[in-house]
Amino acid sequence: MILVVDIMKGIQTQTAECLIIGELTCDKLLVVLNKTDLIPADKRADKIAKVRKKISLTLSKTKFKDAEIISCSAAEKDGVENLVSIISNSVVIGPRDFSGDFVVFCRPLFWC
């Protein structure tokens, strides 16, 4: 699961709700602190460290205590390559059996 947190707002109610859902449905978590471009450059490193520490403390009480926390700015594309790399390295493609017939599941659609 990828949990995107607005670094200016930090953990909000929906963040906690997502963590609860994630604990029930996921084994791995990646936390992305977004909007780092909104922090003045001279205060950016300190703010990122502070929010990272707060989130780490929150995650320490969950099964995601070892989750990776990265920061980026989607608007400025700063750190996005790192995010894509982490996601690419985390994707696991399971075994496939190509020996049988090709099967496609189609769900019936009904128009009202």
KASUL-V301364 format. One line per field, one symbol per residue. phi: phi as a letter, one per 40 degrees, with the letter a starting at -180 (. if undefined). psi: psi as a letter, one per 40 degrees, with the letter a starting at -180 (. if undefined). burial: # if it has 16 or more other ideal C-beta (glycine too) atoms within 10 Angstrom, else .. A space follows every 50 residues. Layout:
# KASUL-V301364
phi: ???
psi: ???
burial: ???
This chain:
# KASUL-V301364
phi: .bbcbcccbgcbdcccccccccccbbbbbbbbcbgccccddcbccccccc cdcccdcccccbcccbccbbbabcccgcgccccccccdcccbbccbbccc ccbbcbccbbcb
psi: ihhhhhdddahiddddddddddddeidihhhhhifdeehhdeeddddddd dddddddddeeiefdeihhiiihddefhedddddddddeehhhiiiheda ihhhhhhhhhh.
burial: #.#.#.#...#...#..##..#......#########.#....#..##.. ##..#..##....#..#.#.###.....#...#................. ............
